[in-house]
Amino acid sequence: MKKLLASLLAFCLLCSCAACSQEDPKPYASVEEFVASDIVQQQLSDASAQYQDEGLTITASADGDKLVFTYAVSTQIDAASTIPALEMELDAKASSFTGVVEKMKEQIATENPSIVLRYVNADGSEILSREFTGSPESES
């Protein structure tokens, strides 16, 4: 699961940094437009291909002002034993994710963007979900 978190962080940062290379101060009107951009779609495709052999599917979608990354495992895992490790890693990386949200604010013409990380088991049940905003004290 640590590889999963590391890959997600790297993907988020790549999306953010790639978006920063745009000349327009806020080149995307919405999170949906950002997710649909060629840059994000290419990075998502590359990340998905990289982890496909490990039984991991990565998708990105927009839900209003939320950029939702869904990581689905192809083999059922014991969610109860996985959640504490995931929570610990997410807590450790929280400042990185809030930093990415701050970068999103520079790229997307929306007031309060956030990143949602969803981990989904093979049967479709959610293992864990966490939302990151630009303010660390408001993480849920």
C-alpha positions as CSV (number, residue, x, y, z in Angstrom):
1,M,0.0,0.0,0.0
2,K,2.9,2.4,0.5
3,K,3.8,2.0,-3.2
4,L,0.1,2.9,-3.9
5,L,0.4,6.1,-1.8
6,A,3.7,7.0,-3.3
7,S,2.4,6.6,-6.8
8,L,-0.7,8.6,-6.0
9,L,1.4,11.4,-4.6
10,A,3.7,11.4,-7.6
11,F,0.7,11.4,-10.0
12,C,-0.9,14.3,-8.2
13,L,2.3,16.3,-8.2
14,L,2.9,15.5,-11.9
15,C,-0.5,16.8,-12.7
16,S,0.1,19.9,-10.7
17,C,3.5,20.5,-12.1
18,A,2.4,19.8,-15.7
19,A,-0.4,22.3,-15.3
20,C,2.0,24.9,-14.0
21,S,3.8,24.8,-17.3
22,Q,0.8,26.4,-19.0
23,E,1.2,30.1,-19.8
24,D,-2.3,31.2,-18.9
25,P,-2.5,31.9,-15.2
26,K,-5.7,29.8,-14.8
27,P,-5.9,27.7,-17.9
28,Y,-8.7,25.5,-16.7
29,A,-12.3,26.7,-16.1
30,S,-13.2,23.8,-13.9
31,V,-11.9,20.6,-12.3
32,E,-13.7,18.7,-15.0
33,E,-11.9,20.5,-17.7
34,F,-8.6,19.9,-15.9
35,V,-9.3,16.2,-15.6
36,A,-10.2,16.0,-19.3
37,S,-7.0,17.9,-20.4
38,D,-4.5,16.0,-22.6
39,I,-1.9,16.5,-19.9
40,V,-3.8,14.8,-17.1
41,Q,-5.2,12.1,-19.4
42,Q,-1.7,11.2,-20.6
43,Q,-0.3,11.1,-17.1
44,L,-3.2,9.0,-16.0
45,S,-2.7,6.6,-18.8
46,D,1.0,6.3,-18.0
47,A,0.4,5.8,-14.3
48,S,-2.3,3.2,-15.1
49,A,0.0,1.3,-17.4
50,Q,2.7,1.3,-14.8
51,Y,0.6,-0.3,-12.1
52,Q,-1.6,-2.5,-14.2
53,D,0.7,-5.5,-13.7
54,E,0.4,-5.0,-9.9
55,G,-3.4,-5.3,-10.2
56,L,-4.1,-1.7,-9.6
57,T,-6.4,0.5,-11.7
58,I,-6.2,4.3,-11.4
59,T,-8.9,6.6,-12.5
60,A,-9.4,10.4,-12.1
61,S,-12.7,12.2,-12.3
62,A,-14.3,15.4,-11.3
63,D,-17.1,15.8,-8.8
64,G,-17.9,19.5,-8.7
65,D,-14.8,21.2,-7.3
66,K,-13.2,17.8,-6.3
67,L,-10.5,16.0,-8.2
68,V,-11.2,12.4,-7.3
69,F,-8.5,9.8,-7.7
70,T,-9.8,6.2,-7.4
71,Y,-7.4,3.4,-6.9
72,A,-9.1,0.0,-7.4
73,V,-7.3,-3.3,-6.6
74,S,-8.1,-6.3,-8.7
75,T,-7.6,-8.8,-5.9
76,Q,-9.7,-8.6,-2.8
77,I,-7.7,-7.4,0.2
78,D,-8.5,-7.3,3.9
79,A,-9.7,-3.8,4.3
80,A,-9.7,-3.8,8.1
81,S,-6.0,-4.6,8.3
82,T,-5.2,-2.2,5.4
83,I,-7.0,0.9,6.7
84,P,-4.6,1.7,9.6
85,A,-1.6,1.7,7.3
86,L,-3.3,3.8,4.7
87,E,-4.5,6.3,7.3
88,M,-1.0,6.6,8.7
89,E,0.5,7.2,5.2
90,L,-2.2,9.7,4.3
91,D,-1.6,11.6,7.6
92,A,2.1,11.6,6.9
93,K,1.6,13.0,3.3
94,A,-1.2,15.4,4.2
95,S,0.9,18.5,3.8
96,S,2.0,17.3,0.3
97,F,-1.6,16.9,-0.8
98,T,-2.7,20.2,0.6
99,G,0.2,21.8,-1.3
100,V,-1.0,20.2,-4.5
101,V,-4.5,21.6,-3.8
102,E,-2.9,25.1,-3.5
103,K,-1.2,24.5,-6.9
104,M,-4.7,23.5,-8.3
105,K,-6.0,26.9,-7.1
106,E,-3.5,28.6,-9.3
107,Q,-4.5,26.5,-12.3
108,I,-8.3,26.0,-12.0
109,A,-10.8,28.9,-12.0
110,T,-12.7,27.5,-9.0
111,E,-12.9,28.8,-5.5
112,N,-12.4,25.7,-3.3
113,P,-10.8,22.8,-5.2
114,S,-9.9,19.7,-3.3
115,I,-8.5,16.2,-3.9
116,V,-10.3,13.1,-2.9
117,L,-8.4,9.8,-2.6
118,R,-10.6,6.7,-2.9
119,Y,-9.3,3.2,-2.4
120,V,-11.7,0.5,-3.7
121,N,-11.5,-3.2,-3.2
122,A,-12.0,-5.8,-5.9
123,D,-15.7,-6.2,-5.0
124,G,-16.3,-2.5,-5.4
125,S,-16.5,-1.7,-1.7
126,E,-14.7,1.4,-0.6
127,I,-11.7,0.7,1.6
128,L,-11.0,4.3,2.5
129,S,-11.6,7.8,1.3
130,R,-9.9,11.0,2.3
131,E,-10.4,14.5,1.1
132,F,-7.7,17.1,1.1
133,T,-8.3,20.8,0.9
134,G,-5.9,23.7,0.8
135,S,-6.1,24.2,4.6
136,P,-4.6,21.4,6.7
137,E,-7.0,22.0,9.6
138,S,-10.0,21.2,7.5
139,E,-9.0,17.7,6.2
140,S,-11.8,15.1,6.5
